[in-house]
Amino acid sequence: MHIESIAAPDLSWQEQALCAQTGADFFFPEPGSSVREAKRICGLCEMRSACLQYALANDERFGVWGGLSEKERLGLRRTHQQ
């Protein structure tokens, strides 16, 4: 019997991310609310690239990840698929 092992993603970047120190309210706002503050925090974060890569690889559909909103990540995915 062969059992495939799936490597767990490296999530160590999350401990260093500014959002971990700020709280989720900015990054998962109510529908129609501004994401300006979340994007400002992401712009200062050294983990932004790792965060965005994680969100794209895991098809995160809600919240601000790597400085991009849901719609922006969807647009980025569509651009890469073409």
mmCIF file of the N, C-alpha and C atoms, coordinates in Angstrom:
data_MODEL
# 
_entry.id   MODEL 
# 
loop_
_atom_site.group_PDB 
_atom_site.id 
_atom_site.type_symbol 
_atom_site.label_atom_id 
_atom_site.label_alt_id 
_atom_site.label_comp_id 
_atom_site.label_asym_id 
_atom_site.label_entity_id 
_atom_site.label_seq_id 
_atom_site.pdbx_PDB_ins_code 
_atom_site.Cartn_x 
_atom_site.Cartn_y 
_atom_site.Cartn_z 
_atom_site.occupancy 
_atom_site.B_iso_or_equiv 
_atom_site.pdbx_formal_charge 
_atom_site.auth_seq_id 
_atom_site.auth_comp_id 
_atom_site.auth_asym_id 
_atom_site.auth_atom_id 
_atom_site.pdbx_PDB_model_num 
ATOM 1   N N  . MET A 1 1  ? 0.838   -1.176 0.000   1.00 0.00 ? 1  MET A N  1 
ATOM 2   C CA . MET A 1 1  ? 0.000   0.000  0.000   1.00 0.00 ? 1  MET A CA 1 
ATOM 3   C C  . MET A 1 1  ? 0.889   1.248  0.000   1.00 0.00 ? 1  MET A C  1 
ATOM 4   N N  . HIS A 1 2  ? 0.548   2.166  -0.888  1.00 0.00 ? 2  HIS A N  1 
ATOM 5   C CA . HIS A 1 2  ? 1.334   3.397  -1.025  1.00 0.00 ? 2  HIS A CA 1 
ATOM 6   C C  . HIS A 1 2  ? 0.515   4.572  -0.494  1.00 0.00 ? 2  HIS A C  1 
ATOM 7   N N  . ILE A 1 3  ? 1.083   5.277  0.423   1.00 0.00 ? 3  ILE A N  1 
ATOM 8   C CA . ILE A 1 3  ? 0.409   6.450  0.988   1.00 0.00 ? 3  ILE A CA 1 
ATOM 9   C C  . ILE A 1 3  ? 1.220   7.674  0.605   1.00 0.00 ? 3  ILE A C  1 
ATOM 10  N N  . GLU A 1 4  ? 0.567   8.582  -0.106  1.00 0.00 ? 4  GLU A N  1 
ATOM 11  C CA . GLU A 1 4  ? 1.237   9.822  -0.479  1.00 0.00 ? 4  GLU A CA 1 
ATOM 12  C C  . GLU A 1 4  ? 1.245   10.765 0.709   1.00 0.00 ? 4  GLU A C  1 
ATOM 13  N N  . SER A 1 5  ? 2.352   11.422 0.880   1.00 0.00 ? 5  SER A N  1 
ATOM 14  C CA . SER A 1 5  ? 2.397   12.429 1.936   1.00 0.00 ? 5  SER A CA 1 
ATOM 15  C C  . SER A 1 5  ? 2.405   13.802 1.277   1.00 0.00 ? 5  SER A C  1 
ATOM 16  N N  . ILE A 1 6  ? 1.610   14.650 1.799   1.00 0.00 ? 6  ILE A N  1 
ATOM 17  C CA . ILE A 1 6  ? 1.519   16.016 1.292   1.00 0.00 ? 6  ILE A CA 1 
ATOM 18  C C  . ILE A 1 6  ? 2.222   16.915 2.286   1.00 0.00 ? 6  ILE A C  1 
ATOM 19  N N  . ALA A 1 7  ? 3.198   17.622 1.792   1.00 0.00 ? 7  ALA A N  1 
ATOM 20  C CA . ALA A 1 7  ? 3.953   18.522 2.667   1.00 0.00 ? 7  ALA A CA 1 
ATOM 21  C C  . ALA A 1 7  ? 3.078   19.698 3.075   1.00 0.00 ? 7  ALA A C  1 
ATOM 22  N N  . ALA A 1 8  ? 3.111   19.994 4.338   1.00 0.00 ? 8  ALA A N  1 
ATOM 23  C CA . ALA A 1 8  ? 2.365   21.146 4.842   1.00 0.00 ? 8  ALA A CA 1 
ATOM 24  C C  . ALA A 1 8  ? 3.050   22.421 4.360   1.00 0.00 ? 8  ALA A C  1 
ATOM 25  N N  . PRO A 1 9  ? 2.268   23.417 3.986   1.00 0.00 ? 9  PRO A N  1 
ATOM 26  C CA . PRO A 1 9  ? 2.882   24.671 3.531   1.00 0.00 ? 9  PRO A CA 1 
ATOM 27  C C  . PRO A 1 9  ? 3.642   25.352 4.664   1.00 0.00 ? 9  PRO A C  1 
ATOM 28  N N  . ASP A 1 10 ? 4.699   26.061 4.308   1.00 0.00 ? 10 ASP A N  1 
ATOM 29  C CA . ASP A 1 10 ? 5.474   26.809 5.291   1.00 0.00 ? 10 ASP A CA 1 
ATOM 30  C C  . ASP A 1 10 ? 4.715   28.081 5.635   1.00 0.00 ? 10 ASP A C  1 
ATOM 31  N N  . LEU A 1 11 ? 4.212   28.141 6.843   1.00 0.00 ? 11 LEU A N  1 
ATOM 32  C CA . LEU A 1 11 ? 3.426   29.294 7.282   1.00 0.00 ? 11 LEU A CA 1 
ATOM 33  C C  . LEU A 1 11 ? 4.181   30.163 8.292   1.00 0.00 ? 11 LEU A C  1 
ATOM 34  N N  . SER A 1 12 ? 5.487   29.969 8.383   1.00 0.00 ? 12 SER A N  1 
ATOM 35  C CA . SER A 1 12 ? 6.266   30.727 9.360   1.00 0.00 ? 12 SER A CA 1 
ATOM 36  C C  . SER A 1 12 ? 6.221   32.230 9.090   1.00 0.00 ? 12 SER A C  1 
ATOM 37  N N  . TRP A 1 13 ? 5.983   32.626 7.846   1.00 0.00 ? 13 TRP A N  1 
ATOM 38  C CA . TRP A 1 13 ? 5.891   34.047 7.514   1.00 0.00 ? 13 TRP A CA 1 
ATOM 39  C C  . TRP A 1 13 ? 4.759   34.728 8.269   1.00 0.00 ? 13 TRP A C  1 
ATOM 40  N N  . GLN A 1 14 ? 3.720   33.965 8.616   1.00 0.00 ? 14 GLN A N  1 
ATOM 41  C CA . GLN A 1 14 ? 2.555   34.554 9.288   1.00 0.00 ? 14 GLN A CA 1 
ATOM 42  C C  . GLN A 1 14 ? 2.914   35.138 10.649  1.00 0.00 ? 14 GLN A C  1 
ATOM 43  N N  . GLU A 1 15 ? 3.874   34.532 11.329  1.00 0.00 ? 15 GLU A N  1 
ATOM 44  C CA . GLU A 1 15 ? 4.270   35.029 12.642  1.00 0.00 ? 15 GLU A CA 1 
ATOM 45  C C  . GLU A 1 15 ? 4.911   36.406 12.556  1.00 0.00 ? 15 GLU A C  1 
ATOM 46  N N  . GLN A 1 16 ? 5.541   36.698 11.418  1.00 0.00 ? 16 GLN A N  1 
ATOM 47  C CA . GLN A 1 16 ? 6.239   37.969 11.235  1.00 0.00 ? 16 GLN A CA 1 
ATOM 48  C C  . GLN A 1 16 ? 5.369   39.018 10.539  1.00 0.00 ? 16 GLN A C  1 
ATOM 49  N N  . ALA A 1 17 ? 4.227   38.611 10.031  1.00 0.00 ? 17 ALA A N  1 
ATOM 50  C CA . ALA A 1 17 ? 3.358   39.518 9.280   1.00 0.00 ? 17 ALA A CA 1 
ATOM 51  C C  . ALA A 1 17 ? 2.725   40.561 10.201  1.00 0.00 ? 17 ALA A C  1 
ATOM 52  N N  . LEU A 1 18 ? 2.602   41.771 9.693   1.00 0.00 ? 18 LEU A N  1 
ATOM 53  C CA . LEU A 1 18 ? 2.012   42.854 10.488  1.00 0.00 ? 18 LEU A CA 1 
ATOM 54  C C  . LEU A 1 18 ? 0.559   42.581 10.839  1.00 0.00 ? 18 LEU A C  1 
ATOM 55  N N  . CYS A 1 19 ? -0.151  41.857 9.973   1.00 0.00 ? 19 CYS A N  1 
ATOM 56  C CA . CYS A 1 19 ? -1.565  41.571 10.246  1.00 0.00 ? 19 CYS A CA 1 
ATOM 57  C C  . CYS A 1 19 ? -1.730  40.715 11.504  1.00 0.00 ? 19 CYS A C  1 
ATOM 58  N N  . ALA A 1 20 ? -0.736  39.894 11.804  1.00 0.00 ? 20 ALA A N  1 
ATOM 59  C CA . ALA A 1 20 ? -0.795  39.060 13.008  1.00 0.00 ? 20 ALA A CA 1 
ATOM 60  C C  . ALA A 1 20 ? -0.739  39.914 14.268  1.00 0.00 ? 20 ALA A C  1 
ATOM 61  N N  . GLN A 1 21 ? -0.176  41.101 14.131  1.00 0.00 ? 21 GLN A N  1 
ATOM 62  C CA . GLN A 1 21 ? -0.051  42.013 15.269  1.00 0.00 ? 21 GLN A CA 1 
ATOM 63  C C  . GLN A 1 21 ? -1.186  43.031 15.322  1.00 0.00 ? 21 GLN A C  1 
ATOM 64  N N  . THR A 1 22 ? -1.980  43.081 14.242  1.00 0.00 ? 22 THR A N  1 
ATOM 65  C CA . THR A 1 22 ? -3.004  44.116 14.105  1.00 0.00 ? 22 THR A CA 1 
ATOM 66  C C  . THR A 1 22 ? -4.400  43.602 14.411  1.00 0.00 ? 22 THR A C  1 
ATOM 67  N N  . GLY A 1 23 ? -4.700  42.404 13.992  1.00 0.00 ? 23 GLY A N  1 
ATOM 68  C CA . GLY A 1 23 ? -6.037  41.857 14.153  1.00 0.00 ? 23 GLY A CA 1 
ATOM 69  C C  . GLY A 1 23 ? -6.740  41.736 12.814  1.00 0.00 ? 23 GLY A C  1 
ATOM 70  N N  . ALA A 1 24 ? -7.659  40.825 12.734  1.00 0.00 ? 24 ALA A N  1 
ATOM 71  C CA . ALA A 1 24 ? -8.307  40.473 11.467  1.00 0.00 ? 24 ALA A CA 1 
ATOM 72  C C  . ALA A 1 24 ? -9.358  41.470 10.996  1.00 0.00 ? 24 ALA A C  1 
ATOM 73  N N  . ASP A 1 25 ? -9.827  42.352 11.858  1.00 0.00 ? 25 ASP A N  1 
ATOM 74  C CA . ASP A 1 25 ? -10.912 43.259 11.481  1.00 0.00 ? 25 ASP A CA 1 
ATOM 75  C C  . ASP A 1 25 ? -10.596 44.085 10.233  1.00 0.00 ? 25 ASP A C  1 
ATOM 76  N N  . PHE A 1 26 ? -9.371  44.556 10.116  1.00 0.00 ? 26 PHE A N  1 
ATOM 77  C CA . PHE A 1 26 ? -8.987  45.357 8.955   1.00 0.00 ? 26 PHE A CA 1 
ATOM 78  C C  . PHE A 1 26 ? -8.957  44.515 7.684   1.00 0.00 ? 26 PHE A C  1 
ATOM 79  N N  . PHE A 1 27 ? -8.562  43.259 7.814   1.00 0.00 ? 27 PHE A N  1 
ATOM 80  C CA . PHE A 1 27 ? -8.299  42.408 6.657   1.00 0.00 ? 27 PHE A CA 1 
ATOM 81  C C  . PHE A 1 27 ? -9.500  41.608 6.180   1.00 0.00 ? 27 PHE A C  1 
ATOM 82  N N  . PHE A 1 28 ? -10.518 41.521 7.018   1.00 0.00 ? 28 PHE A N  1 
ATOM 83  C CA . PHE A 1 28 ? -11.758 40.848 6.663   1.00 0.00 ? 28 PHE A CA 1 
ATOM 84  C C  . PHE A 1 28 ? -12.943 41.753 7.027   1.00 0.00 ? 28 PHE A C  1 
ATOM 85  N N  . PRO A 1 29 ? -13.041 42.886 6.327   1.00 0.00 ? 29 PRO A N  1 
ATOM 86  C CA . PRO A 1 29 ? -14.094 43.857 6.670   1.00 0.00 ? 29 PRO A CA 1 
ATOM 87  C C  . PRO A 1 29 ? -15.473 43.388 6.213   1.00 0.00 ? 29 PRO A C  1 
ATOM 88  N N  . GLU A 1 30 ? -16.474 44.021 6.741   1.00 0.00 ? 30 GLU A N  1 
ATOM 89  C CA . GLU A 1 30 ? -17.848 43.756 6.311   1.00 0.00 ? 30 GLU A CA 1 
ATOM 90  C C  . GLU A 1 30 ? -17.977 44.101 4.830   1.00 0.00 ? 30 GLU A C  1 
ATOM 91  N N  . PRO A 1 31 ? -18.848 43.410 4.106   1.00 0.00 ? 31 PRO A N  1 
ATOM 92  C CA . PRO A 1 31 ? -19.043 43.730 2.679   1.00 0.00 ? 31 PRO A CA 1 
ATOM 93  C C  . PRO A 1 31 ? -19.344 45.216 2.476   1.00 0.00 ? 31 PRO A C  1 
ATOM 94  N N  . GLY A 1 32 ? -18.668 45.800 1.513   1.00 0.00 ? 32 GLY A N  1 
ATOM 95  C CA . GLY A 1 32 ? -18.866 47.214 1.201   1.00 0.00 ? 32 GLY A CA 1 
ATOM 96  C C  . GLY A 1 32 ? -18.000 48.158 2.009   1.00 0.00 ? 32 GLY A C  1 
ATOM 97  N N  . SER A 1 33 ? -17.310 47.637 3.026   1.00 0.00 ? 33 SER A N  1 
ATOM 98  C CA . SER A 1 33 ? -16.434 48.476 3.845   1.00 0.00 ? 33 SER A CA 1 
ATOM 99  C C  . SER A 1 33 ? -15.109 48.710 3.135   1.00 0.00 ? 33 SER A C  1 
ATOM 100 N N  . SER A 1 34 ? -14.422 49.727 3.556   1.00 0.00 ? 34 SER A N  1 
ATOM 101 C CA . SER A 1 34 ? -13.140 50.092 2.962   1.00 0.00 ? 34 SER A CA 1 
ATOM 102 C C  . SER A 1 34 ? -12.041 49.102 3.360   1.00 0.00 ? 34 SER A C  1 
ATOM 103 N N  . VAL A 1 35 ? -11.144 48.833 2.418   1.00 0.00 ? 35 VAL A N  1 
ATOM 104 C CA . VAL A 1 35 ? -9.968  48.007 2.690   1.00 0.00 ? 35 VAL A CA 1 
ATOM 105 C C  . VAL A 1 35 ? -8.702  48.874 2.685   1.00 0.00 ? 35 VAL A C  1 
ATOM 106 N N  . ARG A 1 36 ? -8.885  50.172 2.689   1.00 0.00 ? 36 ARG A N  1 
ATOM 107 C CA . ARG A 1 36 ? -7.765  51.111 2.616   1.00 0.00 ? 36 ARG A CA 1 
ATOM 108 C C  . ARG A 1 36 ? -6.751  50.890 3.737   1.00 0.00 ? 36 ARG A C  1 
ATOM 109 N N  . GLU A 1 37 ? -7.233  50.740 4.970   1.00 0.00 ? 37 GLU A N  1 
ATOM 110 C CA . GLU A 1 37 ? -6.322  50.569 6.105   1.00 0.00 ? 37 GLU A CA 1 
ATOM 111 C C  . GLU A 1 37 ? -5.562  49.249 6.005   1.00 0.00 ? 37 GLU A C  1 
ATOM 112 N N  . ALA A 1 38 ? -6.233  48.193 5.579   1.00 0.00 ? 38 ALA A N  1 
ATOM 113 C CA . ALA A 1 38 ? -5.562  46.900 5.402   1.00 0.00 ? 38 ALA A CA 1 
ATOM 114 C C  . ALA A 1 38 ? -4.465  47.008 4.353   1.00 0.00 ? 38 ALA A C  1 
ATOM 115 N N  . LYS A 1 39 ? -4.755  47.673 3.251   1.00 0.00 ? 39 LYS A N  1 
ATOM 116 C CA . LYS A 1 39 ? -3.763  47.829 2.187   1.00 0.00 ? 39 LYS A CA 1 
ATOM 117 C C  . LYS A 1 39 ? -2.583  48.678 2.656   1.00 0.00 ? 39 LYS A C  1 
ATOM 118 N N  . ARG A 1 40 ? -2.850  49.664 3.490   1.00 0.00 ? 40 ARG A N  1 
ATOM 119 C CA . ARG A 1 40 ? -1.770  50.499 4.031   1.00 0.00 ? 40 ARG A CA 1 
ATOM 120 C C  . ARG A 1 40 ? -0.846  49.649 4.903   1.00 0.00 ? 40 ARG A C  1 
ATOM 121 N N  . ILE A 1 41 ? -1.431  48.825 5.748   1.00 0.00 ? 41 ILE A N  1 
ATOM 122 C CA . ILE A 1 41 ? -0.639  47.945 6.615   1.00 0.00 ? 41 ILE A CA 1 
ATOM 123 C C  . ILE A 1 41 ? 0.146   46.948 5.765   1.00 0.00 ? 41 ILE A C  1 
ATOM 124 N N  . CYS A 1 42 ? -0.490  46.367 4.768   1.00 0.00 ? 42 CYS A N  1 
ATOM 125 C CA . CYS A 1 42 ? 0.198   45.426 3.877   1.00 0.00 ? 42 CYS A CA 1 
ATOM 126 C C  . CYS A 1 42 ? 1.380   46.089 3.175   1.00 0.00 ? 42 CYS A C  1 
ATOM 127 N N  . GLY A 1 43 ? 1.208   47.345 2.798   1.00 0.00 ? 43 GLY A N  1 
ATOM 128 C CA . GLY A 1 43 ? 2.279   48.068 2.123   1.00 0.00 ? 43 GLY A CA 1 
ATOM 129 C C  . GLY A 1 43 ? 3.529   48.229 2.970   1.00 0.00 ? 43 GLY A C  1 
ATOM 130 N N  . LEU A 1 44 ? 3.373   48.167 4.279   1.00 0.00 ? 44 LEU A N  1 
ATOM 131 C CA . LEU A 1 44 ? 4.500   48.291 5.204   1.00 0.00 ? 44 LEU A CA 1 
ATOM 132 C C  . LEU A 1 44 ? 5.089   46.940 5.606   1.00 0.00 ? 44 LEU A C  1 
ATOM 133 N N  . CYS A 1 45 ? 4.432   45.861 5.217   1.00 0.00 ? 45 CYS A N  1 
ATOM 134 C CA . CYS A 1 45 ? 4.777   44.518 5.699   1.00 0.00 ? 45 CYS A CA 1 
ATOM 135 C C  . CYS A 1 45 ? 5.807   43.837 4.798   1.00 0.00 ? 45 CYS A C  1 
ATOM 136 N N  . GLU A 1 46 ? 6.853   43.311 5.424   1.00 0.00 ? 46 GLU A N  1 
ATOM 137 C CA . GLU A 1 46 ? 7.896   42.596 4.692   1.00 0.00 ? 46 GLU A CA 1 
ATOM 138 C C  . GLU A 1 46 ? 7.421   41.229 4.203   1.00 0.00 ? 46 GLU A C  1 
ATOM 139 N N  . MET A 1 47 ? 6.340   40.736 4.736   1.00 0.00 ? 47 MET A N  1 
ATOM 140 C CA . MET A 1 47 ? 5.831   39.414 4.375   1.00 0.00 ? 47 MET A CA 1 
ATOM 141 C C  . MET A 1 47 ? 4.779   39.475 3.268   1.00 0.00 ? 47 MET A C  1 
ATOM 142 N N  . ARG A 1 48 ? 4.588   40.630 2.696   1.00 0.00 ? 48 ARG A N  1 
ATOM 143 C CA . ARG A 1 48 ? 3.527   40.840 1.700   1.00 0.00 ? 48 ARG A CA 1 
ATOM 144 C C  . ARG A 1 48 ? 3.599   39.849 0.542   1.00 0.00 ? 48 ARG A C  1 
ATOM 145 N N  . SER A 1 49 ? 4.769   39.630 0.000   1.00 0.00 ? 49 SER A N  1 
ATOM 146 C CA . SER A 1 49 ? 4.932   38.728 -1.139  1.00 0.00 ? 49 SER A CA 1 
ATOM 147 C C  . SER A 1 49 ? 4.570   37.295 -0.771  1.00 0.00 ? 49 SER A C  1 
ATOM 148 N N  . ALA A 1 50 ? 5.059   36.821 0.373   1.00 0.00 ? 50 ALA A N  1 
ATOM 149 C CA . ALA A 1 50 ? 4.746   35.462 0.829   1.00 0.00 ? 50 ALA A CA 1 
ATOM 150 C C  . ALA A 1 50 ? 3.248   35.318 1.078   1.00 0.00 ? 50 ALA A C  1 
ATOM 151 N N  . CYS A 1 51 ? 2.642   36.343 1.617   1.00 0.00 ? 51 CYS A N  1 
ATOM 152 C CA . CYS A 1 51 ? 1.205   36.347 1.898   1.00 0.00 ? 51 CYS A CA 1 
ATOM 153 C C  . CYS A 1 51 ? 0.409   36.238 0.601   1.00 0.00 ? 51 CYS A C  1 
ATOM 154 N N  . LEU A 1 52 ? 0.770   37.031 -0.389  1.00 0.00 ? 52 LEU A N  1 
ATOM 155 C CA . LEU A 1 52 ? 0.060   36.997 -1.662  1.00 0.00 ? 52 LEU A CA 1 
ATOM 156 C C  . LEU A 1 52 ? 0.248   35.649 -2.348  1.00 0.00 ? 52 LEU A C  1 
ATOM 157 N N  . GLN A 1 53 ? 1.450   35.114 -2.322  1.00 0.00 ? 53 GLN A N  1 
ATOM 158 C CA . GLN A 1 53 ? 1.699   33.799 -2.917  1.00 0.00 ? 53 GLN A CA 1 
ATOM 159 C C  . GLN A 1 53 ? 0.844   32.740 -2.248  1.00 0.00 ? 53 GLN A C  1 
ATOM 160 N N  . TYR A 1 54 ? 0.748   32.798 -0.923  1.00 0.00 ? 54 TYR A N  1 
ATOM 161 C CA . TYR A 1 54 ? -0.083  31.845 -0.181  1.00 0.00 ? 54 TYR A CA 1 
ATOM 162 C C  . TYR A 1 54 ? -1.543  31.964 -0.600  1.00 0.00 ? 54 TYR A C  1 
ATOM 163 N N  . ALA A 1 55 ? -2.039  33.181 -0.659  1.00 0.00 ? 55 ALA A N  1 
ATOM 164 C CA . ALA A 1 55 ? -3.445  33.412 -1.012  1.00 0.00 ? 55 ALA A CA 1 
ATOM 165 C C  . ALA A 1 55 ? -3.759  32.898 -2.405  1.00 0.00 ? 55 ALA A C  1 
ATOM 166 N N  . LEU A 1 56 ? -2.870  33.125 -3.348  1.00 0.00 ? 56 LEU A N  1 
ATOM 167 C CA . LEU A 1 56 ? -3.095  32.664 -4.716  1.00 0.00 ? 56 LEU A CA 1 
ATOM 168 C C  . LEU A 1 56 ? -3.007  31.140 -4.808  1.00 0.00 ? 56 LEU A C  1 
ATOM 169 N N  . ALA A 1 57 ? -2.041  30.559 -4.126  1.00 0.00 ? 57 ALA A N  1 
ATOM 170 C CA . ALA A 1 57 ? -1.855  29.103 -4.162  1.00 0.00 ? 57 ALA A CA 1 
ATOM 171 C C  . ALA A 1 57 ? -3.008  28.367 -3.489  1.00 0.00 ? 57 ALA A C  1 
ATOM 172 N N  . ASN A 1 58 ? -3.635  29.007 -2.498  1.00 0.00 ? 58 ASN A N  1 
ATOM 173 C CA . ASN A 1 58 ? -4.702  28.359 -1.732  1.00 0.00 ? 58 ASN A CA 1 
ATOM 174 C C  . ASN A 1 58 ? -6.089  28.893 -2.073  1.00 0.00 ? 58 ASN A C  1 
ATOM 175 N N  . ASP A 1 59 ? -6.171  29.674 -3.133  1.00 0.00 ? 59 ASP A N  1 
ATOM 176 C CA . ASP A 1 59 ? -7.439  30.204 -3.626  1.00 0.00 ? 59 ASP A CA 1 
ATOM 177 C C  . ASP A 1 59 ? -8.258  30.877 -2.525  1.00 0.00 ? 59 ASP A C  1 
ATOM 178 N N  . GLU A 1 60 ? -7.572  31.725 -1.745  1.00 0.00 ? 60 GLU A N  1 
ATOM 179 C CA . GLU A 1 60 ? -8.267  32.486 -0.699  1.00 0.00 ? 60 GLU A CA 1 
ATOM 180 C C  . GLU A 1 60 ? -9.231  33.449 -1.371  1.00 0.00 ? 60 GLU A C  1 
ATOM 181 N N  . ARG A 1 61 ? -10.490 33.373 -1.011  1.00 0.00 ? 61 ARG A N  1 
ATOM 182 C CA . ARG A 1 61 ? -11.510 34.168 -1.687  1.00 0.00 ? 61 ARG A CA 1 
ATOM 183 C C  . ARG A 1 61 ? -12.033 35.333 -0.868  1.00 0.00 ? 61 ARG A C  1 
ATOM 184 N N  . PHE A 1 62 ? -11.626 35.433 0.368   1.00 0.00 ? 62 PHE A N  1 
ATOM 185 C CA . PHE A 1 62 ? -12.144 36.495 1.233   1.00 0.00 ? 62 PHE A CA 1 
ATOM 186 C C  . PHE A 1 62 ? -10.996 37.256 1.866   1.00 0.00 ? 62 PHE A C  1 
ATOM 187 N N  . GLY A 1 63 ? -11.199 38.541 2.069   1.00 0.00 ? 63 GLY A N  1 
ATOM 188 C CA . GLY A 1 63 ? -10.235 39.355 2.784   1.00 0.00 ? 63 GLY A CA 1 
ATOM 189 C C  . GLY A 1 63 ? -9.133  39.919 1.909   1.00 0.00 ? 63 GLY A C  1 
ATOM 190 N N  . VAL A 1 64 ? -8.286  40.697 2.556   1.00 0.00 ? 64 VAL A N  1 
ATOM 191 C CA . VAL A 1 64 ? -7.125  41.301 1.911   1.00 0.00 ? 64 VAL A CA 1 
ATOM 192 C C  . VAL A 1 64 ? -5.920  40.419 2.238   1.00 0.00 ? 64 VAL A C  1 
ATOM 193 N N  . TRP A 1 65 ? -5.246  39.962 1.205   1.00 0.00 ? 65 TRP A N  1 
ATOM 194 C CA . TRP A 1 65 ? -4.050  39.126 1.346   1.00 0.00 ? 65 TRP A CA 1 
ATOM 195 C C  . TRP A 1 65 ? -2.966  39.729 0.456   1.00 0.00 ? 65 TRP A C  1 
ATOM 196 N N  . GLY A 1 66 ? -1.789  39.939 1.001   1.00 0.00 ? 66 GLY A N  1 
ATOM 197 C CA . GLY A 1 66 ? -0.690  40.465 0.209   1.00 0.00 ? 66 GLY A CA 1 
ATOM 198 C C  . GLY A 1 66 ? -0.983  41.816 -0.404  1.00 0.00 ? 66 GLY A C  1 
ATOM 199 N N  . GLY A 1 67 ? -1.857  42.565 0.220   1.00 0.00 ? 67 GLY A N  1 
ATOM 200 C CA . GLY A 1 67 ? -2.180  43.901 -0.260  1.00 0.00 ? 67 GLY A CA 1 
ATOM 201 C C  . GLY A 1 67 ? -3.246  43.950 -1.342  1.00 0.00 ? 67 GLY A C  1 
ATOM 202 N N  . LEU A 1 68 ? -3.832  42.801 -1.684  1.00 0.00 ? 68 LEU A N  1 
ATOM 203 C CA . LEU A 1 68 ? -4.856  42.777 -2.725  1.00 0.00 ? 68 LEU A CA 1 
ATOM 204 C C  . LEU A 1 68 ? -6.191  42.304 -2.180  1.00 0.00 ? 68 LEU A C  1 
ATOM 205 N N  . SER A 1 69 ? -7.252  42.915 -2.674  1.00 0.00 ? 69 SER A N  1 
ATOM 206 C CA . SER A 1 69 ? -8.608  42.513 -2.299  1.00 0.00 ? 69 SER A CA 1 
ATOM 207 C C  . SER A 1 69 ? -9.010  41.265 -3.077  1.00 0.00 ? 69 SER A C  1 
ATOM 208 N N  . GLU A 1 70 ? -10.188 40.741 -2.767  1.00 0.00 ? 70 GLU A N  1 
ATOM 209 C CA . GLU A 1 70 ? -10.706 39.566 -3.470  1.00 0.00 ? 70 GLU A CA 1 
ATOM 210 C C  . GLU A 1 70 ? -10.762 39.806 -4.974  1.00 0.00 ? 70 GLU A C  1 
ATOM 211 N N  . LYS A 1 71 ? -11.311 40.945 -5.365  1.00 0.00 ? 71 LYS A N  1 
ATOM 212 C CA . LYS A 1 71 ? -11.457 41.258 -6.790  1.00 0.00 ? 71 LYS A CA 1 
ATOM 213 C C  . LYS A 1 71 ? -10.108 41.417 -7.468  1.00 0.00 ? 71 LYS A C  1 
ATOM 214 N N  . GLU A 1 72 ? -9.171  42.024 -6.786  1.00 0.00 ? 72 GLU A N  1 
ATOM 215 C CA . GLU A 1 72 ? -7.839  42.209 -7.370  1.00 0.00 ? 72 GLU A CA 1 
ATOM 216 C C  . GLU A 1 72 ? -7.118  40.879 -7.560  1.00 0.00 ? 72 GLU A C  1 
ATOM 217 N N  . ARG A 1 73 ? -7.264  39.972 -6.588  1.00 0.00 ? 73 ARG A N  1 
ATOM 218 C CA . ARG A 1 73 ? -6.637  38.645 -6.732  1.00 0.00 ? 73 ARG A CA 1 
ATOM 219 C C  . ARG A 1 73 ? -7.297  37.862 -7.856  1.00 0.00 ? 73 ARG A C  1 
ATOM 220 N N  . LEU A 1 74 ? -8.602  37.978 -7.987  1.00 0.00 ? 74 LEU A N  1 
ATOM 221 C CA . LEU A 1 74 ? -9.307  37.305 -9.076  1.00 0.00 ? 74 LEU A CA 1 
ATOM 222 C C  . LEU A 1 74 ? -8.808  37.816 -10.420 1.00 0.00 ? 74 LEU A C  1 
ATOM 223 N N  . GLY A 1 75 ? -8.641  39.116 -10.548 1.00 0.00 ? 75 GLY A N  1 
ATOM 224 C CA . GLY A 1 75 ? -8.119  39.700 -11.778 1.00 0.00 ? 75 GLY A CA 1 
ATOM 225 C C  . GLY A 1 75 ? -6.706  39.217 -12.074 1.00 0.00 ? 75 GLY A C  1 
ATOM 226 N N  . LEU A 1 76 ? -5.903  39.105 -11.045 1.00 0.00 ? 76 LEU A N  1 
ATOM 227 C CA . LEU A 1 76 ? -4.535  38.622 -11.201 1.00 0.00 ? 76 LEU A CA 1 
ATOM 228 C C  . LEU A 1 76 ? -4.525  37.165 -11.665 1.00 0.00 ? 76 LEU A C  1 
ATOM 229 N N  . ARG A 1 77 ? -5.393  36.342 -11.087 1.00 0.00 ? 77 ARG A N  1 
ATOM 230 C CA . ARG A 1 77 ? -5.508  34.944 -11.514 1.00 0.00 ? 77 ARG A CA 1 
ATOM 231 C C  . ARG A 1 77 ? -5.912  34.848 -12.977 1.00 0.00 ? 77 ARG A C  1 
ATOM 232 N N  . ARG A 1 78 ? -6.874  35.643 -13.369 1.00 0.00 ? 78 ARG A N  1 
ATOM 233 C CA . ARG A 1 78 ? -7.362  35.618 -14.759 1.00 0.00 ? 78 ARG A CA 1 
ATOM 234 C C  . ARG A 1 78 ? -6.264  36.050 -15.731 1.00 0.00 ? 78 ARG A C  1 
ATOM 235 N N  . THR A 1 79 ? -5.480  37.036 -15.335 1.00 0.00 ? 79 THR A N  1 
ATOM 236 C CA . THR A 1 79 ? -4.383  37.509 -16.177 1.00 0.00 ? 79 THR A CA 1 
ATOM 237 C C  . THR A 1 79 ? -3.343  36.401 -16.386 1.00 0.00 ? 79 THR A C  1 
ATOM 238 N N  . HIS A 1 80 ? -3.035  35.674 -15.321 1.00 0.00 ? 80 HIS A N  1 
ATOM 239 C CA . HIS A 1 80 ? -2.035  34.604 -15.399 1.00 0.00 ? 80 HIS A CA 1 
ATOM 240 C C  . HIS A 1 80 ? -2.548  33.392 -16.173 1.00 0.00 ? 80 HIS A C  1 
ATOM 241 N N  . GLN A 1 81 ? -3.859  33.186 -16.205 1.00 0.00 ? 81 GLN A N  1 
ATOM 242 C CA . GLN A 1 81 ? -4.433  32.041 -16.915 1.00 0.00 ? 81 GLN A CA 1 
ATOM 243 C C  . GLN A 1 81 ? -4.450  32.260 -18.424 1.00 0.00 ? 81 GLN A C  1 
ATOM 244 N N  . GLN A 1 82 ? -4.388  33.496 -18.858 1.00 0.00 ? 82 GLN A N  1 
ATOM 245 C CA . GLN A 1 82 ? -4.465  33.788 -20.304 1.00 0.00 ? 82 GLN A CA 1 
ATOM 246 C C  . GLN A 1 82 ? -3.143  33.622 -20.975 1.00 0.00 ? 82 GLN A C  1 
# 
